[in-house]
Amino acid sequence: MTASVKVGKAFRIVLPPEFRELHGLQEGESLSVEMQDGRLTLVPLREKQQTIQARYKGRFPGMLEELLTERRAEAAGE
């Protein structure tokens, strides 16, 4: 899929609807911007998070639950 976009004021670009719908993008969602082989690549941040989570899934058993328990206790104390 290819499309042309213009760089507007404050260097903003508007993604065509087909691209937004393909990735289920919502207004305000964060994207990761990467430079790969001289090409600018935009990736929804949630996709990168899922990739990282899948890579480390099962490597540190119990640590996530321990971290979440600590953070919840801290939040409850605030």
TORPA-114535 format. One record per residue: residue in one letter; y, x, z of N, C-alpha, C, O in turn. Coordinates in steps of 0.001 Angstrom, whole numbers, padded with zeros to 6 digits, always signed. Layout:
aYXZYXZYXZYXZ ...
//
This chain:
m-001167+000856+000000+000000+000000+000000+001225+000898+000000+001299+001846+000782 t+002171+000616-000854+003393+001399-000971+004590+000470-001039+004516-000612-001621 a+005695+000899-000441+006934+000124-000491+008103+001080-000370+007953+002189+000142 s+009257+000658-000836+010492+001425-000672+011321+000783+000427+011424-000441+000505 v+011904+001608+001267+012822+001141+002301+014053+002030+002265+013990+003171+001806 k+015166+001509+002748+016399+002282+002810+016685+002662+004257+016357+001931+005192 v+017297+003809+004411+017743+004236+005728+019134+003650+005927+020053+003930+005157 g+019278+002838+006961+020544+002169+007224+021365+002877+008278+021125+004040+008603 k+022344+002152+008807+023190+002694+009875+022327+003133+011036+021305+002518+011338 a+022744+004189+011673+022018+004768+012809+020594+005176+012405+019701+005256+013248 f+020395+005433+011107+019107+005892+010567+017972+004897+010802+016823+005297+010991 r+018284+003636+010790+017272+002594+010988+016618+002230+009660+017251+002252+008604 i+015338+001897+009744+014625+001380+008572+013994+000043+008956+013697-000203+010125 v+013798-000805+007971+013143-002091+008201+011810-002041+007482+011753-001813+006273 l+010734-002256+008234+009406-002252+007636+009171-003575+006915+009502-004635+007447 p+008608-003528+005722+008312-004756+004993+007320-005635+005778+006501-005121+006541 p+007399-006943+005587+006523-007866+006326+005035-007544+006182+004276-007699+007139 e+004613-007098+005000+003183-006807+004785+002701-005717+005755+001594-005792+006289 f+003546-004710+005969+003185-003618+006864+003154-004104+008312+002246-003766+009071 r+004146-004891+008681+004198-005409+010055+002989-006295+010337+002374-006193+011398 e+002655-007152+009399+001527-008068+009594+000198-007324+009625-000690-007668+010405 l+000060-006309+008785-001182-005540+008723-001510-004909+010075-002673-004842+010471 h-000483-004450+010773-000697-003805+012074-000366-004706+013251-000444-004269+014399 g+000000-005949+012990+000312-006877+014066+001520-006433+014882+001573-006656+016091 l+002490-005804+014219+003667-005301+014925+004581-006430+015349+004783-007400+014619 q+005132-006284+016545+006089-007239+017087+007426-006528+017288+007468-005311+017471 e+008500-007280+017254+009813-006708+017504+009832-006028+018868+009363-006593+019856 g+010372-004821+018919+010458-004074+020169+009258-003193+020453+009273-002422+021413 e+008215-003292+019636+007019-002480+019859+007316-001008+019551+008117-000705+018666 s+006679-000114+020273+006893+001318+020086+005953+001876+019028+004787+001491+018934 l+006498+002799+018231+005716+003497+017225+005761+004983+017516+006759+005497+018020 s+004678+005668+017198+004647+007116+017271+005063+007630+015895+004547+007163+014880 v+005985+008582+015852+006450+009160+014594+005906+010577+014518+006146+011392+015409 e+005170+010866+013447+004544+012176+013299+004874+012758+011927+005090+012026+010960 m+004907+014077+011863+005058+014768+010605+003714+015436+010316+003262+016287+011081 q+003082+015048+009212+001785+015606+008830+001856+016041+007376+002101+015226+006486 d+001641+017323+007139+001663+017863+005778+002927+017455+005028+002870+017113+003847 g+004073+017491+005717+005341+017158+005086+005577+015671+004894+006559+015279+004264 r+004701+014842+005421+004842+013381+005312+005132+012784+006671+004547+013170+007683 l+006044+011838+006669+006389+011128+007885+005402+009981+008067+005208+009172+007159 t+004784+009914+009234+003778+008891+009510+004186+008088+010735+004572+008658+011755 l+004104+006768+010637+004374+005880+011765+003058+005252+012202+002319+004705+011383 v+002773+005332+013490+001539+004762+014031+001903+003948+015265+002605+004447+016145 p+001435+002697+015347+001696+001927+016565+001202+002714+017788+000076+003211+017804 l+002049+002817+018796+001712+003590+019988+000438+003074+020647-000342+003860+021184 r+000220+001768+020612-000996+001218+021231-002250+001733+020538-003281+001904+021190 e-002187+001988+019212-003341+002542+018495-003621+003970+018955-004778+004356+019120 k-002572+004747+019160-002762+006115+019658-003347+006089+021066-004219+006896+021390 q-002869+005161+021909-003397+005050+023262-004881+004699+023239-005666+005253+024008 q-005262+003779+022358-006665+003378+022249-007530+004550+021797-008652+004714+022275 t-007015+005360+020880-007752+006526+020397-007981+007524+021525-009078+008060+021681 i-006936+007766+022306-007047+008708+023427-008009+008167+024479-008834+008911+025006 q-007907+006877+024785-008798+006277+025779-010246+006363+025326-011131+006650+026132 a-010500+006117+024046-011867+006180+023526-012409+007607+023595-013588+007815+023879 r-011547+008584+023335-011961+009987+023352-012424+010415+024743-013370+011192+024869 y-011762+009913+025789-012076+010351+027142-012906+009348+027943-013188+009568+029121 k-013292+008252+027301-014071+007225+027993-015365+007813+028544-016124+008460+027821 g-015604+007583+029815-016839+008019+030449-016849+009466+030900-017813+009891+031537 r-015819+010238+030598-015815+011656+030970-015475+011886+032437-015911+012872+033030 f-014708+010992+033016-014273+011163+034398-014588+009894+035182-013677+009156+035558 p-015864+009634+035430-016249+008380+036079-015586+008206+037445-015565+009116+038274 g-015049+007009+037646-014451+006664+038921-012994+007074+039078-012301+006535+039940 m-012513+008007+038275-011148+008492+038450-010115+007431+038075-009080+007321+038732 l-010380+006655+037036-009426+005626+036631-009283+004587+037736-008171+004203+038098 e-010402+004139+038262-010356+003146+039322-009617+003691+040550-008849+002974+041191 e-009858+004959+040865-009191+005589+042007-007682+005654+041771-006901+005354+042673 l-007272+006042+040573-005854+006118+040236-005203+004742+040302-004118+004588+040864 l-005869+003740+039725-005325+002379+039745-005182+001865+041176-004186+001221+041505 t-006158+002140+042016-006096+001711+043414-004913+002354+044118-004201+001692+044873 e-004697+003659+043871-003553+004361+044472-002238+003770+043992-001335+003527+044793 r-002123+003537+042689-000873+003022+042130-000589+001616+042628+000562+001278+042905 r-001616+000799+042745-001424-000567+043247-000970-000535+044701-000116-001324+045106 a-001541+000377+045488-001144+000501+046894+000317+000953+046992+001068+000455+047830 e+000713+001893+046137+002110+002361+046123+003051+001226+045744+004104+001052+046357 a+002665+000452+044729+003500-000651+044266+003628-001726+045341+004696-002316+045506 a+002553-001979+046068+002583-002995+047127+003486-002559+048277+004079-003396+048958 g+003589-001234+048494+004417-000723+049565+005913-000673+049235+006744-000463+050120 e+006246-000867+047962+007667-000800+047564+008395-002078+047789+009589-002167+047502 
//
